[in-house]
Amino acid sequence: MENLLHAITNLGPLAVILVIFAESGLMAGFFLPGDSLLFIAGTLVNQGIFHINIFAFASLLFGAAVVGNTTGYYIGHKVGRRLFQRPDSRFFRQEYLQQAEKFYEDNGSKAIVMAMFVPIVRAFSPVVAGISHMPYKTFATFNIIGAFVWTCGFTFLGYFAGTVIQKLGINIEVAALLIIFLSLLPGIAHVLKEPENREKIKHHIKKRITRRK
């Protein structure tokens, strides 16, 4: 956690903005800590470590999320179902694309908003919307709503929490760890909801126990 905080502090606001874009624009969100990154960045602005106006910062983050999601949408629209034949790589996982498609099928257009709060699915949801040929006007509406609530919500939460953290003398690393845990809960719940996933987890745990014996 200390290394994460130092990395964010050293990279600065511009790097945070680029990471938020990359979450969906480059389909790299399965390993990027978007929720906790926004929260920590907001706290760093509050404490004067990031020298930028909080409203300007939140606006830039919002814009980065909208542009990133739109980029993902057009990638999916242009490439289509061929993406499901793309081999796995460091920045791409076929199973995550399939999870996003299932999430989209279960929730429809509102999945664009809901997915912003589900790690991994967030990175691939716009792509699936493009592949499914969701009307762009519909996508744009939900994209703006989801990006605004997600970026501004976590950024301002971190900003105002920074004041409370200072007054209570709470270590920022502890606060960041808590927000990371909370941000992962929707994704964990989504995964565990599927019986197949629960069986895979049980099998993996049994396999690890057997190896130790």
PyMOL commands that place a pseudoatom at each C-alpha (Angstrom):
pseudoatom trace, name=CA, resn=MET, resi=1, chain=A, elem=C, hetatm=0, pos=[0.000, 0.000, 0.000]
pseudoatom trace, name=CA, resn=GLU, resi=2, chain=A, elem=C, hetatm=0, pos=[2.841, 2.381, 0.837]
pseudoatom trace, name=CA, resn=ASN, resi=3, chain=A, elem=C, hetatm=0, pos=[4.364, 1.715, -2.590]
pseudoatom trace, name=CA, resn=LEU, resi=4, chain=A, elem=C, hetatm=0, pos=[1.000, 2.449, -4.269]
pseudoatom trace, name=CA, resn=LEU, resi=5, chain=A, elem=C, hetatm=0, pos=[0.711, 5.792, -2.467]
pseudoatom trace, name=CA, resn=HIS, resi=6, chain=A, elem=C, hetatm=0, pos=[4.284, 6.753, -3.341]
pseudoatom trace, name=CA, resn=ALA, resi=7, chain=A, elem=C, hetatm=0, pos=[3.719, 5.796, -6.981]
pseudoatom trace, name=CA, resn=ILE, resi=8, chain=A, elem=C, hetatm=0, pos=[0.554, 7.908, -7.223]
pseudoatom trace, name=CA, resn=THR, resi=9, chain=A, elem=C, hetatm=0, pos=[2.238, 10.838, -5.476]
pseudoatom trace, name=CA, resn=ASN, resi=10, chain=A, elem=C, hetatm=0, pos=[5.282, 10.724, -7.756]
pseudoatom trace, name=CA, resn=LEU, resi=11, chain=A, elem=C, hetatm=0, pos=[3.319, 10.331, -10.992]
pseudoatom trace, name=CA, resn=GLY, resi=12, chain=A, elem=C, hetatm=0, pos=[1.017, 13.271, -10.304]
pseudoatom trace, name=CA, resn=PRO, resi=13, chain=A, elem=C, hetatm=0, pos=[-2.471, 14.302, -11.508]
pseudoatom trace, name=CA, resn=LEU, resi=14, chain=A, elem=C, hetatm=0, pos=[-1.749, 13.811, -15.233]
pseudoatom trace, name=CA, resn=ALA, resi=15, chain=A, elem=C, hetatm=0, pos=[-0.839, 10.160, -14.723]
pseudoatom trace, name=CA, resn=VAL, resi=16, chain=A, elem=C, hetatm=0, pos=[-4.051, 9.573, -12.760]
pseudoatom trace, name=CA, resn=ILE, resi=17, chain=A, elem=C, hetatm=0, pos=[-6.061, 11.077, -15.634]
pseudoatom trace, name=CA, resn=LEU, resi=18, chain=A, elem=C, hetatm=0, pos=[-4.281, 8.836, -18.158]
pseudoatom trace, name=CA, resn=VAL, resi=19, chain=A, elem=C, hetatm=0, pos=[-4.915, 5.738, -16.038]
pseudoatom trace, name=CA, resn=ILE, resi=20, chain=A, elem=C, hetatm=0, pos=[-8.636, 6.531, -15.845]
pseudoatom trace, name=CA, resn=PHE, resi=21, chain=A, elem=C, hetatm=0, pos=[-8.710, 6.815, -19.641]
pseudoatom trace, name=CA, resn=ALA, resi=22, chain=A, elem=C, hetatm=0, pos=[-6.814, 3.532, -20.024]
pseudoatom trace, name=CA, resn=GLU, resi=23, chain=A, elem=C, hetatm=0, pos=[-9.315, 1.685, -17.800]
pseudoatom trace, name=CA, resn=SER, resi=24, chain=A, elem=C, hetatm=0, pos=[-11.750, 1.444, -20.734]
pseudoatom trace, name=CA, resn=GLY, resi=25, chain=A, elem=C, hetatm=0, pos=[-10.001, 3.069, -23.662]
pseudoatom trace, name=CA, resn=LEU, resi=26, chain=A, elem=C, hetatm=0, pos=[-7.251, 0.440, -23.648]
pseudoatom trace, name=CA, resn=MET, resi=27, chain=A, elem=C, hetatm=0, pos=[-9.235, -2.361, -21.961]
pseudoatom trace, name=CA, resn=ALA, resi=28, chain=A, elem=C, hetatm=0, pos=[-6.563, -2.443, -19.267]
pseudoatom trace, name=CA, resn=GLY, resi=29, chain=A, elem=C, hetatm=0, pos=[-8.833, -1.994, -16.279]
pseudoatom trace, name=CA, resn=PHE, resi=30, chain=A, elem=C, hetatm=0, pos=[-8.557, -5.547, -15.027]
pseudoatom trace, name=CA, resn=PHE, resi=31, chain=A, elem=C, hetatm=0, pos=[-5.312, -4.654, -13.256]
pseudoatom trace, name=CA, resn=LEU, resi=32, chain=A, elem=C, hetatm=0, pos=[-5.755, -0.899, -12.673]
pseudoatom trace, name=CA, resn=PRO, resi=33, chain=A, elem=C, hetatm=0, pos=[-7.101, 0.214, -9.257]
pseudoatom trace, name=CA, resn=GLY, resi=34, chain=A, elem=C, hetatm=0, pos=[-9.546, 2.804, -10.615]
pseudoatom trace, name=CA, resn=ASP, resi=35, chain=A, elem=C, hetatm=0, pos=[-11.829, 3.257, -7.595]
pseudoatom trace, name=CA, resn=SER, resi=36, chain=A, elem=C, hetatm=0, pos=[-9.053, 3.459, -5.021]
pseudoatom trace, name=CA, resn=LEU, resi=37, chain=A, elem=C, hetatm=0, pos=[-6.960, 5.606, -7.376]
pseudoatom trace, name=CA, resn=LEU, resi=38, chain=A, elem=C, hetatm=0, pos=[-9.730, 8.217, -7.593]
pseudoatom trace, name=CA, resn=PHE, resi=39, chain=A, elem=C, hetatm=0, pos=[-10.224, 8.161, -3.828]
pseudoatom trace, name=CA, resn=ILE, resi=40, chain=A, elem=C, hetatm=0, pos=[-6.527, 8.516, -3.027]
pseudoatom trace, name=CA, resn=ALA, resi=41, chain=A, elem=C, hetatm=0, pos=[-6.083, 11.236, -5.670]
pseudoatom trace, name=CA, resn=GLY, resi=42, chain=A, elem=C, hetatm=0, pos=[-8.929, 13.232, -4.121]
pseudoatom trace, name=CA, resn=THR, resi=43, chain=A, elem=C, hetatm=0, pos=[-7.308, 12.904, -0.693]
pseudoatom trace, name=CA, resn=LEU, resi=44, chain=A, elem=C, hetatm=0, pos=[-3.939, 14.039, -2.078]
pseudoatom trace, name=CA, resn=VAL, resi=45, chain=A, elem=C, hetatm=0, pos=[-5.576, 17.170, -3.509]
pseudoatom trace, name=CA, resn=ASN, resi=46, chain=A, elem=C, hetatm=0, pos=[-7.126, 17.882, -0.101]
pseudoatom trace, name=CA, resn=GLN, resi=47, chain=A, elem=C, hetatm=0, pos=[-3.749, 17.585, 1.595]
pseudoatom trace, name=CA, resn=GLY, resi=48, chain=A, elem=C, hetatm=0, pos=[-2.035, 19.841, -0.946]
pseudoatom trace, name=CA, resn=ILE, resi=49, chain=A, elem=C, hetatm=0, pos=[0.183, 17.089, -2.328]
pseudoatom trace, name=CA, resn=PHE, resi=50, chain=A, elem=C, hetatm=0, pos=[-1.484, 17.414, -5.738]
pseudoatom trace, name=CA, resn=HIS, resi=51, chain=A, elem=C, hetatm=0, pos=[-1.405, 21.103, -6.659]
pseudoatom trace, name=CA, resn=ILE, resi=52, chain=A, elem=C, hetatm=0, pos=[-4.615, 21.315, -8.646]
pseudoatom trace, name=CA, resn=ASN, resi=53, chain=A, elem=C, hetatm=0, pos=[-8.118, 22.665, -8.043]
pseudoatom trace, name=CA, resn=ILE, resi=54, chain=A, elem=C, hetatm=0, pos=[-10.419, 19.809, -7.001]
pseudoatom trace, name=CA, resn=PHE, resi=55, chain=A, elem=C, hetatm=0, pos=[-13.223, 20.894, -9.354]
pseudoatom trace, name=CA, resn=ALA, resi=56, chain=A, elem=C, hetatm=0, pos=[-10.856, 21.164, -12.319]
pseudoatom trace, name=CA, resn=PHE, resi=57, chain=A, elem=C, hetatm=0, pos=[-9.329, 17.786, -11.407]
pseudoatom trace, name=CA, resn=ALA, resi=58, chain=A, elem=C, hetatm=0, pos=[-12.725, 16.076, -11.130]
pseudoatom trace, name=CA, resn=SER, resi=59, chain=A, elem=C, hetatm=0, pos=[-13.765, 17.587, -14.469]
pseudoatom trace, name=CA, resn=LEU, resi=60, chain=A, elem=C, hetatm=0, pos=[-10.630, 16.262, -16.193]
pseudoatom trace, name=CA, resn=LEU, resi=61, chain=A, elem=C, hetatm=0, pos=[-11.135, 12.807, -14.669]
pseudoatom trace, name=CA, resn=PHE, resi=62, chain=A, elem=C, hetatm=0, pos=[-14.765, 12.828, -15.811]
pseudoatom trace, name=CA, resn=GLY, resi=63, chain=A, elem=C, hetatm=0, pos=[-13.678, 13.769, -19.325]
pseudoatom trace, name=CA, resn=ALA, resi=64, chain=A, elem=C, hetatm=0, pos=[-11.025, 11.026, -19.342]
pseudoatom trace, name=CA, resn=ALA, resi=65, chain=A, elem=C, hetatm=0, pos=[-13.597, 8.404, -18.322]
pseudoatom trace, name=CA, resn=VAL, resi=66, chain=A, elem=C, hetatm=0, pos=[-16.091, 9.553, -20.982]
pseudoatom trace, name=CA, resn=VAL, resi=67, chain=A, elem=C, hetatm=0, pos=[-13.444, 9.578, -23.728]
pseudoatom trace, name=CA, resn=GLY, resi=68, chain=A, elem=C, hetatm=0, pos=[-12.060, 6.223, -22.567]
pseudoatom trace, name=CA, resn=ASN, resi=69, chain=A, elem=C, hetatm=0, pos=[-15.480, 4.571, -22.599]
pseudoatom trace, name=CA, resn=THR, resi=70, chain=A, elem=C, hetatm=0, pos=[-16.254, 6.095, -25.993]
pseudoatom trace, name=CA, resn=THR, resi=71, chain=A, elem=C, hetatm=0, pos=[-12.970, 4.760, -27.369]
pseudoatom trace, name=CA, resn=GLY, resi=72, chain=A, elem=C, hetatm=0, pos=[-13.858, 1.307, -26.053]
pseudoatom trace, name=CA, resn=TYR, resi=73, chain=A, elem=C, hetatm=0, pos=[-17.309, 1.552, -27.660]
pseudoatom trace, name=CA, resn=TYR, resi=74, chain=A, elem=C, hetatm=0, pos=[-15.847, 2.373, -31.080]
pseudoatom trace, name=CA, resn=ILE, resi=75, chain=A, elem=C, hetatm=0, pos=[-13.267, -0.410, -30.797]
pseudoatom trace, name=CA, resn=GLY, resi=76, chain=A, elem=C, hetatm=0, pos=[-16.068, -2.884, -30.142]
pseudoatom trace, name=CA, resn=HIS, resi=77, chain=A, elem=C, hetatm=0, pos=[-18.230, -1.406, -32.909]
pseudoatom trace, name=CA, resn=LYS, resi=78, chain=A, elem=C, hetatm=0, pos=[-15.418, -1.555, -35.462]
pseudoatom trace, name=CA, resn=VAL, resi=79, chain=A, elem=C, hetatm=0, pos=[-13.825, -4.910, -34.583]
pseudoatom trace, name=CA, resn=GLY, resi=80, chain=A, elem=C, hetatm=0, pos=[-17.039, -6.706, -33.616]
pseudoatom trace, name=CA, resn=ARG, resi=81, chain=A, elem=C, hetatm=0, pos=[-17.164, -10.371, -32.636]
pseudoatom trace, name=CA, resn=ARG, resi=82, chain=A, elem=C, hetatm=0, pos=[-13.591, -10.865, -33.850]
pseudoatom trace, name=CA, resn=LEU, resi=83, chain=A, elem=C, hetatm=0, pos=[-12.469, -9.677, -30.405]
pseudoatom trace, name=CA, resn=PHE, resi=84, chain=A, elem=C, hetatm=0, pos=[-13.784, -12.961, -28.982]
pseudoatom trace, name=CA, resn=GLN, resi=85, chain=A, elem=C, hetatm=0, pos=[-11.168, -14.759, -31.091]
pseudoatom trace, name=CA, resn=ARG, resi=86, chain=A, elem=C, hetatm=0, pos=[-8.290, -12.615, -29.874]
pseudoatom trace, name=CA, resn=PRO, resi=87, chain=A, elem=C, hetatm=0, pos=[-5.745, -14.573, -27.796]
pseudoatom trace, name=CA, resn=ASP, resi=88, chain=A, elem=C, hetatm=0, pos=[-5.011, -13.641, -24.199]
pseudoatom trace, name=CA, resn=SER, resi=89, chain=A, elem=C, hetatm=0, pos=[-2.151, -11.249, -23.508]
pseudoatom trace, name=CA, resn=ARG, resi=90, chain=A, elem=C, hetatm=0, pos=[-0.808, -9.130, -20.681]
pseudoatom trace, name=CA, resn=PHE, resi=91, chain=A, elem=C, hetatm=0, pos=[-3.387, -6.424, -21.387]
pseudoatom trace, name=CA, resn=PHE, resi=92, chain=A, elem=C, hetatm=0, pos=[-6.272, -8.589, -22.547]
pseudoatom trace, name=CA, resn=ARG, resi=93, chain=A, elem=C, hetatm=0, pos=[-8.176, -11.529, -21.066]
pseudoatom trace, name=CA, resn=GLN, resi=94, chain=A, elem=C, hetatm=0, pos=[-10.840, -13.349, -23.060]
pseudoatom trace, name=CA, resn=GLU, resi=95, chain=A, elem=C, hetatm=0, pos=[-12.689, -14.443, -19.924]
pseudoatom trace, name=CA, resn=TYR, resi=96, chain=A, elem=C, hetatm=0, pos=[-13.136, -10.832, -18.830]
pseudoatom trace, name=CA, resn=LEU, resi=97, chain=A, elem=C, hetatm=0, pos=[-14.696, -9.910, -22.161]
pseudoatom trace, name=CA, resn=GLN, resi=98, chain=A, elem=C, hetatm=0, pos=[-17.106, -12.809, -21.736]
pseudoatom trace, name=CA, resn=GLN, resi=99, chain=A, elem=C, hetatm=0, pos=[-17.953, -11.697, -18.192]
pseudoatom trace, name=CA, resn=ALA, resi=100, chain=A, elem=C, hetatm=0, pos=[-18.709, -8.197, -19.468]
pseudoatom trace, name=CA, resn=GLU, resi=101, chain=A, elem=C, hetatm=0, pos=[-20.972, -9.595, -22.194]
pseudoatom trace, name=CA, resn=LYS, resi=102, chain=A, elem=C, hetatm=0, pos=[-22.881, -11.662, -19.621]
pseudoatom trace, name=CA, resn=PHE, resi=103, chain=A, elem=C, hetatm=0, pos=[-23.210, -8.574, -17.399]
pseudoatom trace, name=CA, resn=TYR, resi=104, chain=A, elem=C, hetatm=0, pos=[-24.508, -6.584, -20.364]
pseudoatom trace, name=CA, resn=GLU, resi=105, chain=A, elem=C, hetatm=0, pos=[-27.014, -9.290, -21.301]
pseudoatom trace, name=CA, resn=ASP, resi=106, chain=A, elem=C, hetatm=0, pos=[-28.309, -9.441, -17.706]
pseudoatom trace, name=CA, resn=ASN, resi=107, chain=A, elem=C, hetatm=0, pos=[-28.655, -5.684, -17.201]
pseudoatom trace, name=CA, resn=GLY, resi=108, chain=A, elem=C, hetatm=0, pos=[-29.186, -4.129, -20.630]
pseudoatom trace, name=CA, resn=SER, resi=109, chain=A, elem=C, hetatm=0, pos=[-28.345, -0.475, -21.302]
pseudoatom trace, name=CA, resn=LYS, resi=110, chain=A, elem=C, hetatm=0, pos=[-28.070, 0.391, -17.605]
pseudoatom trace, name=CA, resn=ALA, resi=111, chain=A, elem=C, hetatm=0, pos=[-25.074, -1.952, -17.456]
pseudoatom trace, name=CA, resn=ILE, resi=112, chain=A, elem=C, hetatm=0, pos=[-22.987, 0.960, -18.784]
pseudoatom trace, name=CA, resn=VAL, resi=113, chain=A, elem=C, hetatm=0, pos=[-23.658, 2.826, -15.526]
pseudoatom trace, name=CA, resn=MET, resi=114, chain=A, elem=C, hetatm=0, pos=[-23.572, -0.205, -13.202]
pseudoatom trace, name=CA, resn=ALA, resi=115, chain=A, elem=C, hetatm=0, pos=[-20.338, -1.531, -14.712]
pseudoatom trace, name=CA, resn=MET, resi=116, chain=A, elem=C, hetatm=0, pos=[-18.468, 1.598, -13.618]
pseudoatom trace, name=CA, resn=PHE, resi=117, chain=A, elem=C, hetatm=0, pos=[-18.622, 0.214, -10.071]
pseudoatom trace, name=CA, resn=VAL, resi=118, chain=A, elem=C, hetatm=0, pos=[-17.627, -3.360, -10.969]
pseudoatom trace, name=CA, resn=PRO, resi=119, chain=A, elem=C, hetatm=0, pos=[-13.858, -3.806, -11.466]
pseudoatom trace, name=CA, resn=ILE, resi=120, chain=A, elem=C, hetatm=0, pos=[-12.868, -5.751, -14.607]
pseudoatom trace, name=CA, resn=VAL, resi=121, chain=A, elem=C, hetatm=0, pos=[-16.375, -5.508, -16.085]
pseudoatom trace, name=CA, resn=ARG, resi=122, chain=A, elem=C, hetatm=0, pos=[-15.867, -1.726, -16.164]
pseudoatom trace, name=CA, resn=ALA, resi=123, chain=A, elem=C, hetatm=0, pos=[-12.990, -2.114, -18.617]
pseudoatom trace, name=CA, resn=PHE, resi=124, chain=A, elem=C, hetatm=0, pos=[-14.895, -4.230, -21.141]
pseudoatom trace, name=CA, resn=SER, resi=125, chain=A, elem=C, hetatm=0, pos=[-18.495, -3.064, -20.854]
pseudoatom trace, name=CA, resn=PRO, resi=126, chain=A, elem=C, hetatm=0, pos=[-18.172, -0.215, -23.420]
pseudoatom trace, name=CA, resn=VAL, resi=127, chain=A, elem=C, hetatm=0, pos=[-16.525, -2.629, -25.857]
pseudoatom trace, name=CA, resn=VAL, resi=128, chain=A, elem=C, hetatm=0, pos=[-19.389, -5.095, -25.499]
pseudoatom trace, name=CA, resn=ALA, resi=129, chain=A, elem=C, hetatm=0, pos=[-21.878, -2.242, -26.021]
pseudoatom trace, name=CA, resn=GLY, resi=130, chain=A, elem=C, hetatm=0, pos=[-20.107, -1.451, -29.297]
pseudoatom trace, name=CA, resn=ILE, resi=131, chain=A, elem=C, hetatm=0, pos=[-20.043, -5.087, -30.361]
pseudoatom trace, name=CA, resn=SER, resi=132, chain=A, elem=C, hetatm=0, pos=[-23.771, -5.341, -29.600]
pseudoatom trace, name=CA, resn=HIS, resi=133, chain=A, elem=C, hetatm=0, pos=[-24.430, -2.219, -31.709]
pseudoatom trace, name=CA, resn=MET, resi=134, chain=A, elem=C, hetatm=0, pos=[-26.104, -0.292, -28.917]
pseudoatom trace, name=CA, resn=PRO, resi=135, chain=A, elem=C, hetatm=0, pos=[-27.326, 2.994, -30.455]
pseudoatom trace, name=CA, resn=TYR, resi=136, chain=A, elem=C, hetatm=0, pos=[-24.615, 5.587, -29.821]
pseudoatom trace, name=CA, resn=LYS, resi=137, chain=A, elem=C, hetatm=0, pos=[-27.065, 8.143, -28.388]
pseudoatom trace, name=CA, resn=THR, resi=138, chain=A, elem=C, hetatm=0, pos=[-28.197, 5.589, -25.817]
pseudoatom trace, name=CA, resn=PHE, resi=139, chain=A, elem=C, hetatm=0, pos=[-24.609, 4.659, -24.993]
pseudoatom trace, name=CA, resn=ALA, resi=140, chain=A, elem=C, hetatm=0, pos=[-23.543, 8.311, -24.729]
pseudoatom trace, name=CA, resn=THR, resi=141, chain=A, elem=C, hetatm=0, pos=[-26.333, 9.087, -22.265]
pseudoatom trace, name=CA, resn=PHE, resi=142, chain=A, elem=C, hetatm=0, pos=[-25.503, 6.212, -19.927]
pseudoatom trace, name=CA, resn=ASN, resi=143, chain=A, elem=C, hetatm=0, pos=[-21.776, 6.800, -20.429]
pseudoatom trace, name=CA, resn=ILE, resi=144, chain=A, elem=C, hetatm=0, pos=[-22.013, 10.419, -19.240]
pseudoatom trace, name=CA, resn=ILE, resi=145, chain=A, elem=C, hetatm=0, pos=[-24.141, 9.460, -16.231]
pseudoatom trace, name=CA, resn=GLY, resi=146, chain=A, elem=C, hetatm=0, pos=[-21.914, 6.543, -15.207]
pseudoatom trace, name=CA, resn=ALA, resi=147, chain=A, elem=C, hetatm=0, pos=[-18.631, 8.401, -15.734]
pseudoatom trace, name=CA, resn=PHE, resi=148, chain=A, elem=C, hetatm=0, pos=[-19.858, 11.423, -13.771]
pseudoatom trace, name=CA, resn=VAL, resi=149, chain=A, elem=C, hetatm=0, pos=[-21.127, 9.456, -10.772]
pseudoatom trace, name=CA, resn=TRP, resi=150, chain=A, elem=C, hetatm=0, pos=[-18.037, 7.230, -10.683]
pseudoatom trace, name=CA, resn=THR, resi=151, chain=A, elem=C, hetatm=0, pos=[-15.262, 9.795, -11.107]
pseudoatom trace, name=CA, resn=CYS, resi=152, chain=A, elem=C, hetatm=0, pos=[-16.803, 12.668, -9.167]
pseudoatom trace, name=CA, resn=GLY, resi=153, chain=A, elem=C, hetatm=0, pos=[-18.222, 10.361, -6.497]
pseudoatom trace, name=CA, resn=PHE, resi=154, chain=A, elem=C, hetatm=0, pos=[-14.930, 8.686, -5.578]
pseudoatom trace, name=CA, resn=THR, resi=155, chain=A, elem=C, hetatm=0, pos=[-12.783, 11.798, -6.125]
pseudoatom trace, name=CA, resn=PHE, resi=156, chain=A, elem=C, hetatm=0, pos=[-14.882, 14.053, -3.897]
pseudoatom trace, name=CA, resn=LEU, resi=157, chain=A, elem=C, hetatm=0, pos=[-15.321, 11.235, -1.385]
pseudoatom trace, name=CA, resn=GLY, resi=158, chain=A, elem=C, hetatm=0, pos=[-11.537, 11.063, -1.110]
pseudoatom trace, name=CA, resn=TYR, resi=159, chain=A, elem=C, hetatm=0, pos=[-11.261, 14.858, -0.978]
pseudoatom trace, name=CA, resn=PHE, resi=160, chain=A, elem=C, hetatm=0, pos=[-13.709, 15.331, 1.891]
pseudoatom trace, name=CA, resn=ALA, resi=161, chain=A, elem=C, hetatm=0, pos=[-12.481, 12.189, 3.609]
pseudoatom trace, name=CA, resn=GLY, resi=162, chain=A, elem=C, hetatm=0, pos=[-9.036, 13.783, 3.631]
pseudoatom trace, name=CA, resn=THR, resi=163, chain=A, elem=C, hetatm=0, pos=[-10.274, 16.429, 6.081]
pseudoatom trace, name=CA, resn=VAL, resi=164, chain=A, elem=C, hetatm=0, pos=[-11.807, 13.782, 8.356]
pseudoatom trace, name=CA, resn=ILE, resi=165, chain=A, elem=C, hetatm=0, pos=[-8.692, 11.625, 8.124]
pseudoatom trace, name=CA, resn=GLN, resi=166, chain=A, elem=C, hetatm=0, pos=[-6.520, 14.533, 9.251]
pseudoatom trace, name=CA, resn=LYS, resi=167, chain=A, elem=C, hetatm=0, pos=[-8.804, 15.479, 12.154]
pseudoatom trace, name=CA, resn=LEU, resi=168, chain=A, elem=C, hetatm=0, pos=[-9.063, 11.895, 13.405]
pseudoatom trace, name=CA, resn=GLY, resi=169, chain=A, elem=C, hetatm=0, pos=[-5.400, 11.159, 12.865]
pseudoatom trace, name=CA, resn=ILE, resi=170, chain=A, elem=C, hetatm=0, pos=[-6.188, 8.128, 10.686]
pseudoatom trace, name=CA, resn=ASN, resi=171, chain=A, elem=C, hetatm=0, pos=[-3.363, 6.831, 8.536]
pseudoatom trace, name=CA, resn=ILE, resi=172, chain=A, elem=C, hetatm=0, pos=[-4.128, 7.509, 4.864]
pseudoatom trace, name=CA, resn=GLU, resi=173, chain=A, elem=C, hetatm=0, pos=[-2.800, 4.057, 3.967]
pseudoatom trace, name=CA, resn=VAL, resi=174, chain=A, elem=C, hetatm=0, pos=[-5.419, 2.428, 6.209]
pseudoatom trace, name=CA, resn=ALA, resi=175, chain=A, elem=C, hetatm=0, pos=[-8.164, 4.564, 4.681]
pseudoatom trace, name=CA, resn=ALA, resi=176, chain=A, elem=C, hetatm=0, pos=[-7.015, 3.706, 1.160]
pseudoatom trace, name=CA, resn=LEU, resi=177, chain=A, elem=C, hetatm=0, pos=[-6.900, -0.006, 1.999]
pseudoatom trace, name=CA, resn=LEU, resi=178, chain=A, elem=C, hetatm=0, pos=[-10.489, 0.171, 3.251]
pseudoatom trace, name=CA, resn=ILE, resi=179, chain=A, elem=C, hetatm=0, pos=[-11.744, 1.898, 0.091]
pseudoatom trace, name=CA, resn=ILE, resi=180, chain=A, elem=C, hetatm=0, pos=[-9.958, -0.670, -2.080]
pseudoatom trace, name=CA, resn=PHE, resi=181, chain=A, elem=C, hetatm=0, pos=[-11.729, -3.455, -0.191]
pseudoatom trace, name=CA, resn=LEU, resi=182, chain=A, elem=C, hetatm=0, pos=[-15.106, -1.726, -0.534]
pseudoatom trace, name=CA, resn=SER, resi=183, chain=A, elem=C, hetatm=0, pos=[-14.546, -1.088, -4.240]
pseudoatom trace, name=CA, resn=LEU, resi=184, chain=A, elem=C, hetatm=0, pos=[-13.839, -4.782, -4.826]
pseudoatom trace, name=CA, resn=LEU, resi=185, chain=A, elem=C, hetatm=0, pos=[-17.031, -5.969, -3.117]
pseudoatom trace, name=CA, resn=PRO, resi=186, chain=A, elem=C, hetatm=0, pos=[-19.350, -5.494, -6.156]
pseudoatom trace, name=CA, resn=GLY, resi=187, chain=A, elem=C, hetatm=0, pos=[-16.962, -7.470, -8.344]
pseudoatom trace, name=CA, resn=ILE, resi=188, chain=A, elem=C, hetatm=0, pos=[-16.641, -10.238, -5.762]
pseudoatom trace, name=CA, resn=ALA, resi=189, chain=A, elem=C, hetatm=0, pos=[-20.429, -10.429, -5.379]
pseudoatom trace, name=CA, resn=HIS, resi=190, chain=A, elem=C, hetatm=0, pos=[-20.847, -10.568, -9.163]
pseudoatom trace, name=CA, resn=VAL, resi=191, chain=A, elem=C, hetatm=0, pos=[-18.357, -13.435, -9.468]
pseudoatom trace, name=CA, resn=LEU, resi=192, chain=A, elem=C, hetatm=0, pos=[-19.755, -15.439, -6.547]
pseudoatom trace, name=CA, resn=LYS, resi=193, chain=A, elem=C, hetatm=0, pos=[-23.306, -15.077, -7.862]
pseudoatom trace, name=CA, resn=GLU, resi=194, chain=A, elem=C, hetatm=0, pos=[-22.550, -17.630, -10.589]
pseudoatom trace, name=CA, resn=PRO, resi=195, chain=A, elem=C, hetatm=0, pos=[-22.581, -21.285, -9.376]
pseudoatom trace, name=CA, resn=GLU, resi=196, chain=A, elem=C, hetatm=0, pos=[-19.901, -22.152, -11.927]
pseudoatom trace, name=CA, resn=ASN, resi=197, chain=A, elem=C, hetatm=0, pos=[-17.534, -19.570, -10.485]
pseudoatom trace, name=CA, resn=ARG, resi=198, chain=A, elem=C, hetatm=0, pos=[-18.165, -20.764, -6.927]
pseudoatom trace, name=CA, resn=GLU, resi=199, chain=A, elem=C, hetatm=0, pos=[-17.290, -24.317, -7.981]
pseudoatom trace, name=CA, resn=LYS, resi=200, chain=A, elem=C, hetatm=0, pos=[-14.078, -23.141, -9.638]
pseudoatom trace, name=CA, resn=ILE, resi=201, chain=A, elem=C, hetatm=0, pos=[-13.053, -21.325, -6.460]
pseudoatom trace, name=CA, resn=LYS, resi=202, chain=A, elem=C, hetatm=0, pos=[-13.830, -24.373, -4.303]
pseudoatom trace, name=CA, resn=HIS, resi=203, chain=A, elem=C, hetatm=0, pos=[-11.833, -26.596, -6.662]
pseudoatom trace, name=CA, resn=HIS, resi=204, chain=A, elem=C, hetatm=0, pos=[-8.882, -24.170, -6.577]
pseudoatom trace, name=CA, resn=ILE, resi=205, chain=A, elem=C, hetatm=0, pos=[-8.923, -24.034, -2.756]
pseudoatom trace, name=CA, resn=LYS, resi=206, chain=A, elem=C, hetatm=0, pos=[-9.069, -27.849, -2.471]
pseudoatom trace, name=CA, resn=LYS, resi=207, chain=A, elem=C, hetatm=0, pos=[-6.206, -28.138, -4.938]
pseudoatom trace, name=CA, resn=ARG, resi=208, chain=A, elem=C, hetatm=0, pos=[-4.049, -25.732, -2.905]
pseudoatom trace, name=CA, resn=ILE, resi=209, chain=A, elem=C, hetatm=0, pos=[-4.826, -27.585, 0.336]
pseudoatom trace, name=CA, resn=THR, resi=210, chain=A, elem=C, hetatm=0, pos=[-3.959, -30.926, -1.257]
pseudoatom trace, name=CA, resn=ARG, resi=211, chain=A, elem=C, hetatm=0, pos=[-0.613, -29.576, -2.474]
pseudoatom trace, name=CA, resn=ARG, resi=212, chain=A, elem=C, hetatm=0, pos=[0.321, -28.354, 0.992]
pseudoatom trace, name=CA, resn=LYS, resi=213, chain=A, elem=C, hetatm=0, pos=[-0.391, -31.771, 2.475]
for i in range(1, 213): cmd.bond("trace and resi %d" % i, "trace and resi %d" % (i + 1))
show_as sticks, trace
zoom trace
